[in-house]
Amino acid sequence: MPKVASTSQSAAMLWKRPCRAYPDEQNDDYKFMAVRHPFDRLVSAWIYFTPAERLRHSQVFKHAVWPDMPFGAFVELVCQHPMKDKHTATQVRFKGGVEIDDLVRLEDMAPRWNALVGRFPVATMAHRNKTDHKSWPEYFTPALKAIAGDAYSQDIELYEGITKWI
């Protein structure tokens, strides 16, 4: 899923395009899914889509962002219709009804990478399209946390509940 190192994962797995499991395609293949804290994912999307020097990226983004849009305005806009764009759609949507064998936080991906894909021929996972930013709590006011918390409540539950999968 976008903004969860999917480009890096695909490159490491030597895929020409991401290979995804969809709810109507149940099978016995091994499936893992990386998730990211939804607030961190929002910060990453904001940094990727709004700076003036990266305006070319905003052409693929379905929300009406503008160059150097303030973070608060971005969050308020995106949280009105999070499903409008794949970069801000809930991670739960990507999981759908598919039974996942391993669910891993993006932050834990590097140390778990070999165990997740150990039986498949893969390359080392290098982080591509990385956006450098401070940790998400430094961007969120209590009001923005409430807005994003409402829009991404299921993602927060998914992210926080991962320990039960390990």
ABEGO torsion letter per residue (X at the ends): XBGAGAAAAAAAAGBABBBBBBAABBBABBBBBBBBBAAAAAAAAAAAAABAAAAAAAAABABBBBBGBBAAAAAAAAAABAAABAAABBAAAAAEABBBABBBBAAAAAAAAAAAAAABBBBBBBBBGBBBBBBAAAABBAAAAAAAAAAAAAAAAAAAAAAAAX
